[in-house]
Amino acid sequence: MQELERYSPQEIEPKWQKRWNDWQLFKVTEDPSRPKFYYLDMFPYPSGELHMGHMRNYIIGDVISRFKRMQGFNVLHPMGYDAFGLPAENAAIQYGYHPAEWIDRCISRMRQQFDMLGISFDWSREIRTCDPEYYRWNQWLFLKLYERGLAYRRPAPVNWCPSCQTTLADEEAERGVCWRCGTPVTKKWLEQWFLRTTAYAEQLLQDLELLEHWPERVKVMQRNWIGKSTGVEFDFEVEGLDEKIRVFTTRIDTVYGVTFVVLAPEHPLVPKLIERSPRKDELEKAVAELLMESMEERTAETTEKRGVFLDAYAIHPLTGERVPIWTADYVLMEYGTGAIMAVPAHDQRDLEFARKYGLPVKVVIKPPDADLDEATMKQAYVEPGIMVNSGPFTGMWSEEAKEAIADYMEQRGIGKRSVQYRLRDWLISRQRYWGTPIPIVYCDTCGIVPVPEDQLPVLLPRDVKITGKGGSPLSQVPEFVNTTCPKCGRPARRETDTMSTFVDSSWYFLRFCDPKNDQAIFDPEKVNYWMPVDQYVGGIEHAVGHLMYSRFITKVLYDLGLVNFREPFTRLFTQGMIYHEAYWCPKCQAYRRPKEVERSETDGKVVAICKVCGSETVITKDKMSKSKLNVVTPEEICERYGADTGRLFILFLGPADQDAEWTPVGVEGCYRFLARLWRTVLSAVQKGLFVHNWREKLSQAKANLTNEERQLRRKVHQTVKAVTEDIEGFRFNTAVAAMMELLNELQPFIERMGRGTGDEGREIERILVSEAVELFLRILHPFAPHITDELWERLGKEGSLFTQSWAEVDEEALVQETITIVVQVNGRVRGRIVVPIDADEALIKELALQEPNVRAHLEGKEIKRIIVVPRKIVNIVV
């Protein structure tokens, strides 16, 4: 027999990638006659090359998209690039070329990597958010929001480097210093643009209940971020000033326990109070230090609270008492009103702050059966109890007092019941170059003037010098800044801030439905055909940023009458990270690549020695990252094992929603599986075992199968069913395992056929093999599309499995007619018997005693007892 051709993915895969491209296999259009399925991966930022950790997301998407297409769905599976933003601008500063050039190079490289892995994107719909054809509609959307009062401008603090004379993103101001020059960062108040997300807070909260197929932890994160609270809102008057401090509390029952008021360092009243103080310079310095703390530091429970007295007092609205006004890091402008009534006896943060700075503690609620010592208590009492020291409400149960005090304040005009949200309006202004210009003009006569729609897009100028210093780069371009007022025609100035890239990604999924439209943001008919997205996949880190903003914009578009749905994503899946070994050399103070270390293992302990300096490295498990030099690239995998192996392994690593570790051994195992499949199918072809009209002959053949053949056919259809259910449930690892098990049974069956007899197999066997091989290739195709299309062709088939129907389960084949039972003699296995699945105990005993090897072990022995465990085991005690 002729030697079988060797499996060579490096030859097979480029061949099929070219064919798929030539056939435009993945291009789709609207087709109302077929059910649609819109699958979307969160589009990437083109920051360089992709590694296999990134690719987990896209390979998952390719499996689902191919699977749904084979099930008969009209599948939209697009890809684009979130191409504006800070990394491109920083790269331009670092490497000296324009952000657009850097983005183009990155996109070209990433596109090659996607194609190398055979991802089935419809590239005819590709979008890049940095193209004027796209960001024109960002600007149009901004104008619509502005018309509805949902876009507005107000002062807000930013990170500011006095040396570079520029704003900094939070990640550029780590530890309170500028990432470029090391100068301590300050806070600066600038006029900035916001979108009024708070107008949709209740809708965003209520509609979460419609999202039945979202992970519960994502919904919890969004509920917490929206943070609906019901309480009472009222004012403290500021002594000696015509100012009021508005506070909101859910614990109005503790209002008589207020001993000081705290403002967030960003509160607009803080500089006014500092201006009146004899300690002005001291207070300004102290507040500046508070503002330099990161949000994580300010909100961490373990961080020691810091603050400063502002030399001012507020008047308690119920008691008339003077209470000191402080500012402290643990109060945030983003939450509530940016000011709190501090009740240290009944709030732990307030208590810790009061103890640190020697402020009074006043108990106003006590447990029913005990008293609290204001001087010594270390834990705030936060449970319900009896009101004390609370004026007319003393003696009441605290839960009843909440309503009574609220009524009292409302009747006297002191305060009112209120619902507040933790959610804050969306700050979209960026003092950056590489982003969408905000379509606003400032005129000395007309004020703020929106750019007319027919003048869009406001183009981002290309001839800009980016240094990272001197403020917004656009402000240094006179031909951009200087314009005429659209209203009066007089000289005017353009807005030089650009939009947050979250604006770009808040509606991109809609543009994919109609990406080439130059007359409108999209055609509502096309969008309403494809949307909402049926399956969205991405990282959990986007739960309260991108996902929230996308929901907000969708609701605005619904109210504008442009879409007929209020939620953009029907199903959401969040994938886990891929981890890989990283090697840190303490002596070199650098990470090393795997080829730069010498690994050895002694008594189970792995040691890696740095080849540069000879020191032992620290081995850690970190998520794949270029900075840690622990990435595995698609090129490495494809050159050595092929794309299908890489795809299969990334799916076999473990549950897709959990973190997993990359191991070279596992990659090799997946390669061996595909190579065995290759040999098995080619062997069947070489032996002439494949029958093209097997479906027509199967019905008659099923009645004449041997027990072994029935078991194999049952295994085939069990696997088809399991793989189908596993793909739908995102259990790709168990789907791959099931197909590996099937090959373990199919391979030896095919190898035995015709061995040593010159007979190439009975007709029934050929029918059975034909069914098994064809169904196997169909269910494996979404996972390993190149090898399956090649083997499909070797079977004499045309085209791609992508256009074939999904494998159907024969429910009749799943019915188990017989089972195998182990037979033991005195607890030791001596044989196995095959019995009807409904066999009674008497028949099982009879067949067990007739089994030849069992009979041999019973000779000359007395049977004392026969124990039958139904469907499992027979133990004969002698």
Secondary structure, DSSP 8 states (H G I E B T S, - for coil): --------HHHHHHHHHHHHHHTTTT-----TTS-EEEEEE------S---HHHHHHHHHHHHHHHHHHHTT-EEE----B---SHHHHHHHHHH-S-HHHHHHHHHHHHHHHHHHTT----GGG--BTTSHHHHHHHHHHHHHHHHTT-EEEEEEEEEEETTTTEEE-GGGSGGGB-TTT--B-EEEEEEEEEE-GGGGHHHHHHGGGG-TBS-HHHHHHHHHHH-EEEEEEEEEEETTSS-EEEEEES-GGGGGG--EEEE-TT-THHHHHHHH-TTHHHHHHHHHHHHTS-HHHHH-TTS---EEEEEEEEE-TTT--EEEEEEETTS-TTSTTSEEEE-GGG-HHHHHHHHHHT------EE-TT----TTT--S---S--EE-S-GGGTTSBHHHHHHHHHHHHHHTTSEEEEEEES---EE-EE--SSS-B--EEEETTTEEEE--GGG------S-----S-SS-GGGG-HHHHEEE-TTT-SEEEE---EE-HHHHHTSHHHHTTSTT-SSSS--HHHHHHH-SBSEEEE-GGGTTTHHHHHHHHHHHHHHTTS-S-S-SBSBEEE---EEEEEEEETTTTEEE-GGGEEEEEETTEEEEEETTT--B-EEEEEE--GGGT----HHHHHHHT-HHHHHHHHHHSS-TTS-EE--HHHHHHHHHHHHHHHHHHHHHHHTT---TTHHHHHHHHGGG--HHHHHHHHHHHHHHHHHHHHHHTT-HHHHHHHHHHHHHHHHHHHHHTTTTTS----HHHHHHHHHHHHHHHHHHTTTSHHHHHHHHHHTT--S-GGGS------HHHH---EEEEEEEETTEEEEEEEEETT--HHHHHHHHHH-HHHHHHHTT----EEEEETTTEEEEE-
